[in-house]
C-alpha cells in the first residue's frame, strides 16, 4: 500500500482477518475485523485507520451483505465511500484473467520462472493468448450451427445458456484442433461481436 501511495495510484485491498489495526474515534481498540460491529445492508466508513504491524495510516470501508456470515473490509487511499464499489470491479475481469492464467487454462504458476523480465514477457503473451482463446470461443458459439468440422463442444444448453466460459470454449476448440489429425482450421480473421 505504501508503494502504491508513493506512485500516486489508488488501491482497494481487502483486509485480512488476522491483520491488527486501530481505528481512531471508534471508541475502542478494534484489533481485528471480527471486533467491528458490522451493520447488515449498510456500508461503514472509517477515515483514520492505522495498520499496527506496519504503522501505516489509511482508510477502510466495510460492508455486510444480507445472509452473509461476515462482512468484508477494504482498505483504500481513494474516496472511502467508493472503496467497496471499486474493489468489486476486480470480479468482472481481473479475477478471470488470473484464473485463466493459472489452473483454469495456462498453468502459469508451474513455470517456476525467477527472472522478472522473462515473467513479464510470458505474462504479456499469456494475456494475448487469453484474448485470442476468448475470441475463438465467441466465434465458435455464435456460429455453432455453421461449423464445418466434426469437432463439437457442448458449450451451450438447449436454451442458449452458456455451460462453460467463452475462454474455455475457445481453449477446448484450439486444443482439439491442435491435436487433430484432420487439421480443422482455426480462424484468425474475426468478427467482433457484442457479448
C-alpha positions in Angstrom: 0.0 0.0 0.0 2.9 2.4 0.8 4.4 1.8 -2.6 1.1 2.3 -4.4 0.6 5.5 -2.4 4.1 6.7 -3.3 3.5 6.4 -7.0 0.2 8.3 -6.5 -2.1 5.5 -7.6 -5.2 4.3 -5.9 -5.6 1.0 -4.1 -8.5 -1.0 -2.9 -7.3 -4.1 -0.9 -9.4 -6.5 1.1 -8.4 -6.5 4.7 -7.2 -9.9 6.0 -8.9 -11.1 9.2 -5.6 -11.7 11.0 -4.3 -8.1 10.5 -4.5 -5.9 13.6 -5.4 -2.3 13.2 -6.6 0.7 15.3 -9.5 2.9 14.3 -9.3 6.5 15.7 -12.6 7.8 17.1 -14.2 4.4 17.2 -14.5 4.3 20.9 -12.3 1.2 21.5 -9.4 -0.6 20.0 -10.6 -2.7 17.1 -7.9 -5.3 17.0 -9.3 -7.5 14.1 -12.1 -7.2 11.6 -14.3 -9.5 13.8 -14.2 -6.9 16.6 -16.1 -4.3 14.5 -19.9 -4.4 14.8 -20.9 -4.9 11.2 -24.2 -3.4 10.1 -26.1 -5.6 7.7 -27.0 -3.9 4.3 -25.2 -0.7 5.4 -21.7 0.3 4.4 -19.4 1.6 7.1 -16.6 4.1 6.6 -13.5 4.7 8.7 -11.2 7.5 7.7 -8.5 7.2 10.3 -7.2 3.6 10.4 -3.7 2.6 11.4 -2.4 -0.8 10.4 -0.4 -1.7 13.5 2.1 -4.1 12.0 3.4 -1.5 9.5 2.4 1.7 11.4 0.6 2.7 8.2 -2.4 5.2 8.1 -5.2 4.5 5.7 -9.0 4.4 5.3 -11.3 1.5 5.5 -14.8 0.7 4.1 -16.9 -2.2 5.4 -20.0 -3.9 4.0 -22.1 -6.9 5.2 -24.5 -8.4 2.6 -27.7 -9.9 3.8 -27.3 -13.5 4.6 -23.5 -13.5 4.8 -21.9 -14.5 8.0 -19.1 -12.0 7.9 -18.5 -8.5 6.5 -15.8 -7.6 4.1 -13.4 -4.7 4.8 -11.5 -2.9 2.1 -8.5 -0.6 2.7 -8.2 2.3 0.3 -6.4 5.6 -0.2 -9.1 6.9 -2.6 -12.6 8.0 -1.7 -13.6 5.8 1.2 -17.2 5.9 0.1 -16.3 4.2 -3.2 -13.9 1.6 -1.7 -16.3 -1.4 -1.8 -17.6 -0.5 -5.3 -14.1 -0.1 -6.7 -13.0 -3.4 -5.0 -15.9 -5.2 -6.6 -14.7 -4.4 -10.1 -12.0 -7.0 -9.8 -14.5 -9.8 -10.1 -15.6 -8.6 -13.5 -12.2 -9.0 -15.2 -9.1 -9.3 -13.1 -10.0 -12.5 -11.3 -10.9 -14.2 -14.6 -7.5 -13.3 -16.1 -5.8 -14.7 -13.0 -7.9 -17.9 -13.1 -7.4 -18.4 -16.9 -3.7 -17.9 -16.5 -3.5 -20.4 -13.7 -5.2 -23.8 -13.3 -8.2 -22.9 -15.5 -6.0 -22.5 -18.6 -2.3 -21.9 -19.0 -0.8 -23.1 -15.6 1.5 -20.1 -15.4 2.3 -20.9 -11.7 4.0 -24.1 -12.9 6.7 -22.2 -14.8 8.7 -21.5 -11.6 10.3 -18.6 -13.5 12.6 -16.4 -11.4 13.7 -13.8 -14.0 11.3 -10.8 -13.7 11.7 -9.7 -17.3 11.1 -13.2 -18.6 8.0 -13.5 -16.5 6.6 -10.1 -17.7 7.2 -11.2 -21.3 5.4 -14.6 -20.7 2.6 -12.8 -18.8 2.1 -10.4 -21.7 2.0 -13.3 -24.2 -0.5 -15.1 -22.0 -2.8 -12.1 -21.9 -2.8 -12.0 -25.7 -3.5 -15.8 -25.7 -6.4 -15.3 -23.3 -7.9 -12.7 -25.6 -7.4 -15.0 -28.7 -8.9 -18.0 -26.9 -11.9 -15.9 -25.9 -12.4 -14.6 -29.4 -12.2 -18.2 -30.7 -14.8 -19.2 -28.1 -17.1 -16.3 -29.2 -16.7 -17.2 -32.8 -17.5 -20.9 -32.1 -20.6 -20.2 -30.0 -22.0 -17.6 -32.4 -21.6 -19.9 -35.4 -22.1 -23.3 -33.8 -24.6 -24.5 -36.4 -22.3 -23.5 -39.3 -19.3 -25.4 -38.0 -17.7 -27.3 -40.9 -15.7 -29.6 -38.8 -16.8 -32.7 -36.8 -15.5 -31.1 -33.6 -18.4 -30.5 -31.3 -18.1 -28.8 -27.9 -21.1 -28.9 -25.6 -20.8 -25.2 -24.5 -24.5 -24.2 -24.6 -27.7 -25.6 -23.1 -30.7 -26.1 -25.4 -31.9 -22.7 -24.1 -28.8 -21.0 -25.4 -27.4 -20.5 -21.9 -23.6 -21.0 -21.7 -22.4 -24.0 -19.7 -18.7 -23.1 -19.9 -16.9 -19.8 -20.4 -16.1 -18.3 -23.8 -12.4 -18.6 -22.9 -12.7 -22.3 -22.0 -14.7 -22.9 -25.2 -12.0 -21.3 -27.2 -9.2 -23.2 -25.4 -11.0 -26.5 -25.9 -11.6 -25.8 -29.6 -8.0 -24.8 -30.0 -6.6 -27.9 -28.2 -9.0 -30.2 -30.2 -7.8 -28.6 -33.5 -4.1 -28.7 -32.4 -4.3 -32.3 -31.5 -6.4 -33.4 -34.5 -5.0 -35.3 -37.5 -7.9 -33.9 -39.6 -6.5 -30.4 -39.0 -9.6 -28.3 -38.8 -8.9 -24.6 -39.4 -8.7 -22.1 -36.6 -9.9 -18.8 -37.8 -7.5 -15.8 -37.4 -9.8 -13.2 -39.1 -12.6 -12.5 -36.7 -15.8 -10.5 -36.4 -16.1 -8.6 -33.2 -19.4 -9.5 -31.5 -21.1 -7.7 -28.7 -21.3 -10.2 -25.9 
